[in-house]
Amino acid sequence: MKDKFQQNLQQTQTMLAKHHRDGEAFVQLMKDTYTGRFNDDFWDLWNTRMAPVLSESPVILDLGTGPGTFLRDIRKRHPQARAIGVECAEYMLAAANDLPEGCEIITADLHDPQLPLADNSVDVVVASVVLHEMHQPVRTLQEMQRCLKPGGIFYVMDWVRAPLAQYLADSELAVFDRQTPGEELEDLFIHFIEHNRFSIDDLAFMLENTGFHVLEKTPLKEGRMARLVAEKK
Ligand SMILES: C[S@@+](CC[C@H](N)C(=O)[O-])C[C@H]1O[C@@H](n2cnc3c(N)ncnc32)[C@H](O)[C@@H]1O
């Protein structure tokens, strides 16, 4: 009989495969859209908030790293860094299997991550569009509180709650057309719920209750997404 850990991992993999629809296409989408998430604004923020807290040989953790594009990028920018990605979707793990030296992957389910990392050993954690894919992010936040050094920075960027009309503005589906197939409507509304899990204040509330001090919270994309920067107390 499989142990509980393996069962939970498989359940999350199944849930993610459904959410991502076509795994390989989603890998490509994540690669193609990387520079939109890690854009000039992000690197300005990195230079002002994250780079100053890095130690000489920093440990940088990327939660839900996908194909590991951030890991490659950050190693180029900080050649002394140990860049660690956490991931569990099989197609993402396959896409991240040829990472350069200094980059590594931990296969773990973020719903209950027990990472092989020492207490107070991580300089910066990045969670880019990952928390909304989880049933609950509390265990992840608590594990980051354990792993981060005091004063270490936790960057969270994600979808946040927004009105349906705003969400549909990006959809090509004719939602109110009677001919639109039911399964396409169902898929769209399931994704709407998944992309509307938390408000920006909910994310800040959870960070503040897991040992972080929120330094800034900024709405993005007309309030449909948000970024938060928190410091471990
Ligand atoms: C939307 S992608 C973002 C990828 C990357 N962070 C980026 O911004 O390019 C979210 C990633 O988080 C991973 N993920 C979601 N839930 C997870 C979980 N419970 N455990 C581990 N990885 C998870 C997914 O498999 C996926 O690769």
The ligand as an ORCA input file, in Angstrom:
! r2SCAN-3c Opt
* xyz 0 1
  C       1.413     28.823    -13.173
  S       2.857     27.847    -12.932
  C       4.104     29.086    -12.625
  C       5.500     28.608    -12.914
  C       6.602     29.593    -12.481
  N       6.527     29.905    -11.074
  C       6.533     30.858    -13.292
  O       6.010     31.876    -12.821
  O       6.994     30.821    -14.440
  C       2.599     27.191    -11.300
  C       3.553     26.053    -10.983
  O       3.378     25.652     -9.626
  C       3.379     24.228     -9.567
  N       2.583     23.827     -8.399
  C       1.288     24.135     -8.156
  N       0.864     23.559     -7.020
  C       1.910     22.860     -6.528
  C       2.088     22.035     -5.391
  N       1.081     21.792     -4.540
  N       3.306     21.495     -5.180
  C       4.344     21.722     -6.035
  N       4.229     22.482     -7.149
  C       3.025     23.047     -7.402
  C       2.727     23.825    -10.866
  O       3.001     22.484    -11.212
  C       3.318     24.811    -11.840
  O       4.524     24.382    -12.387
*
